[in-house]
Amino acid sequence: MKNLIYLSLILLLSCQAKAPQNSDYLELSGQTMGSSYSISYQDSLGRNFGPAIDSLLVAINAEVSTYIPSSTISQWNQSEKGIKIDDRPHFLRNYLLAKQVFQESEAWLDPSLMPLVNYWGFGYAQKRPVLAVDSQKVDSLRALCAFGQLELDKGYLYKTKAGNELDFSALAKGDAVDELGRYLASQGVRNYMVEIGGELRLRGHQEGAQGWYIGINLPKTEAGLKEIQNIVEIKDYSLATSGNYRNFYEVEGQKYAHTINPKTGYPEKSQLLSASIFAPNCGRADAWATACMAMGLQRAQQLLPQQKELEAHLIYVDSLGQLQSWSTPKAKTWIKK
C-alpha cells in the first residue's frame, strides 16, 4: 500500500474547480484508481480543468487497470501469446517505464509478479488470506514471472508463457500523476500540485510559499492518516512513498504484507517501514519506492546513490525497535522536520 501523504497547507475541495476567496489557486478532487486524487493549481483565468482531467483518467484506467476486464492490461493478461500495444499509449508508456526501473533496480521492481500477487491475496482475484502456504505452488507461479524475457517487436508485446501476467500498480498512479501534470503544463499552468493516492508531482509553488510543503506519514500500523513523521519542502520535483504497515493480514500471528519479494516469491519482511523517493517524474519515483520496499534497507542504501536524478528518505526500525531514518544528501536539505 502506498502511504497517504498529508498535504499540509492545502485545502482539498470536491467536484468543480474552486478557489479560496481572493485567490487564483483552484482545487479539484475526485476518485480514481481505487483511491482519490487532488489537484491544486494557479490560473488567473479561473479555468476549470475538471472535465478534461476526468476524461484523461478514464482513458488511462482503460489501458492499465487490472480491475477493468476490458482494459488493455487485462486483455494482455488473458491472451495466450500477447497483443498489439503500439496503439495503446498509456499501456506502452507504463511498460517502458517499468522496463527502465526493472533494469535500474536489478529486477527488484518486477511488474510480472501478478500471479504471485493474486496467490497471496493482494491482486484483482479474490482477496483472502493464505491459510496454508504451498511452497510448490509459489515456485510454480514464480516461474511465470519473467518480465525480463518479454519481447516487444513491431508493436506487439509477446508472452513467453501463456500464464504470464502484468501488473503496473507499482507505478500506474505515479505515471497518471505525470500525465495530469503534463496536461496542466500544456494549458500554461506553471504552479501546480497533482496527487493520486499519495503520489505527487509538484511544480512551482503553493500560494504564499516558495515551494510545496508535504507531510510524510508516521509509518506505524496504529498511526492516523494525518500523523506526520517528517515535513518536506519541494519545488519542481515529484514524490512517491511506499510502505508495508497498512496493507497486510495476519494468520496465526504471522504477518503477510502486500510487497512481494521477486527473488523468493514470498511477501517481503524487512526493517524498512517506508521509502519516500524524489524524482523529476512521479512514475519513476513510484516504481522505485516499491522496489526499495522489496529489496530492503541495506540494498536500497547501496543502489539509490547510484541513480541519476533520484533522491530518497527511508524510515526504518533499528535493532532496539526505534524509528530511524536515512536520506540522500539532497533529500536532507528538503526535510524541514
C-alpha positions, 0 to 999 in steps of 0.5 A: 500500500502506498502511504497517504501523504498529508498535504499540509497547507492545502485545502482539498475541495470536491467536484468543480474547480474552486478557489479560496476567496481572493485567490487564483489557486483552484482545487479539484478532487475526485476518485480514481484508481481505487483511491482519490486524487487532488489537484491544486493549481494557479490560473488567473483565468479561473479555468476549470480543468475538471472535465478534461482531467476526468476524461484523461483518467478514464482513458488511462484506467482503460489501458492499465487497470487490472480491475477493468476486464476490458482494459488493455492490461487485462486483455494482455493478461488473458491472451495466450501469446500477447497483443498489439500495444503500439496503439495503446499509449498509456499501456506502452508508456507504463511498460517502458517505464517499468522496463527502465526501473526493472533494469535500474533496480536489478529486477527488484521492481518486477511488474510480472509478479501478478500471479504471485500477487493474486496467490497471496491475496493482494491482486484483482482475484479474490482477496483472502488470506493464505491459510496454508502456504504451498511452497510448490505452488509459489515456485510454480507461479514464480516461474511465470514471472519473467518480465525480463524475457518479454519481447516487444517487436513491431508493436506487439508485446509477446508472452513467453508463457501463456500464464504470464501476467502484468501488473503496473500498480507499482507505478500506474498512479505515479505515471497518471500523476505525470500525465495530469501534470503534463496536461496542466503544463500544456494549458500554461499552468506553471504552479501546480500540485497533482496527487493520486493516492499519495503520489505527487508531482509538484511544480512551482509553488503553493500560494504564499510559499516558495515551494510545496510543503508535504507531510510524510506519514508516521509509518506505524500500523496504529498511526492516523492518516494525518500523523506526520513523521517528517515535513518536506519542502519541494519545488519542481520535483515529484514524490512517491512513498511506499510502505508495508504497515497498512496493507497486510493480514495476519494468520496465526500471528504471522504477518503477510504484507502486500510487497512481494519479494521477486527473488523468493516469491514470498511477501517481503519482511524487512526493517524498512517501514517506508521509502519516500523517493524524489524524482523529476517524474512521479512514475519513476519515483513510484516504481522505485519506492516499491522496489526499495520496499522489496529489496530492503534497507541495506540494498536500497542504501547501496543502489539509490546513490547510484541513480541519476536524478533520484533522491530518497528518505527511508524510515526504518526500525533499528535493532532496539525497535526505534524509528530511524531514518536515512536520506540522500544528501539532497533529500536532507536539505528538503526535510524541514522536520 
